[in-house]
Amino acid sequence: MLIKKILPAFIVLALAVYFIASYRGPESGVSTNIDRNNLEKYWKTKEVSVAENQFLLGKKDASITSRFRIRSFGLTLKVKTTPGAIGTINFATSKSYDASNFRGYSVLINNSDYSTGLPQKTGSLSKIRNNFIRMAEDNEWFDLNISVLENHISVSVNGKLISEYVEPPNAKRLENYTGIVLSRSFISLRKISEQGEIIIGEMKIKPFTEDIARVTPTVKIDSLQDVIDSLNQREFPLIDFHVHLKGGLTMDQAQMHAKENGFCYGVAANCGLKFPVTNDSTLNSYLQSIQKEPVFKAMQCEGREWVTLFSPAAVAGFDYIFTDAMTWSDHKGRRMRLWMPDETFVDNDQQFMDMLVGKIEAVMEGEPVDIYVNPTFLPAQLASRYDELWTNERMARVVSVLQRNQVALEINARYKIPSIAFIRKAKEAGVKFTFGTNNTKNDDLNRMEYCLKVIREVHLTQEDIFMPKTKAERKILKKGLPAAITG
Ligand SMILES: [Zn+2]
């Protein structure tokens, strides 16, 4: 009887002693520089050339794998890539790499330009918290920091937090990804592309062998979060391309909201006549002020006058630009802002709708924008008759102008527009989509509920989602600005 009680406890104790005693890594709680002198002592290398204190991974599958197993650690790297290089830093992973049965988490190294190479960029916690924002360029040193403290993972690039994740108990994973779970295991840096080189200029590790308290997830674990998590595991780009720092919302608050929920953000400045960003000089200083932030840098082109205020070269500093068709002058010359009931004049419903469609066509044809936002918005007087007034013929005209001019269509999370019927038609025509909230305050950022519903109902895939162009391919540079104001 006594043996039955004591024996299991004794086995647990013996195993614990064995594991603690078996730790053969660098000293716990201390940051140890990994250099040529101690590299082989703590790490197993494959196809890595060591020169001075730099480690170079040139061939595909070149790797540096720890000889020790650890759960909690801080890993700091100074890294440089050359074009085409892609690498992963895996942790909670197996000693030998097994692509068909991968275990653990991966942090990505990929500095390719937008719309080239992998869409996920450096700092991405792959399939869990995907990052689509470029934070580093090829041929430039950058700092990469990975911290795993019990169940709390954070990844920073150049001092900016890129990915953060708190692993909940019994984390839900899709069938093929059940191995993405934290454990006391190996750390491995691996080059996964044929092309390019990854150079490690500095590598420091701070292991923690003692117990560390678990962190409670701050975000609600509900059915919506399950949808977001499963889309992330499918590497679906969950990006809110249309966020404003308005009503007191700060850059840090916006990023925190995005990270907690598992999105990326594009932060847009309102640029136009009588706006704070109103010429090249205010545009450039704005861009300079947010250059290092881990968000897409977006320009909202305001009114119709913006085309006369900025130069294409300055506008091309933004990752993408967008506009809506909510501000225009009607046939009687009345300048209208459709979201302001007292500035909108509807003399005749059908005539108004035809005028609106004509304005959308003129703007999307004439202005070199990447995205049509707040699309198909109707003023308060007409909004309740959306499905009736957006006839097949009107929808077809708008879809056609977007398709001809390669303008992406925003699926607006706040206004819940366009309708599912409209989105279906646009998808059939090959139009790309973005998601956008267009928040007005610091408390109306949502969890993209309407966009998630659309993804499910219209079966949107990764290929349906817009991504910014490479610097050289930006539309503003290729198309230029119209000679005169449209609309
Ligand atoms: Zn906006």
Boltz pocket constraint, residues with backbone or C-beta under 6 A from the ligand:
constraints:
  - pocket:
      binder: B
      contacts: [[A, 242], [A, 244], [A, 268], [A, 300], [A, 438], [A, 439]]
      max_distance: 6.0
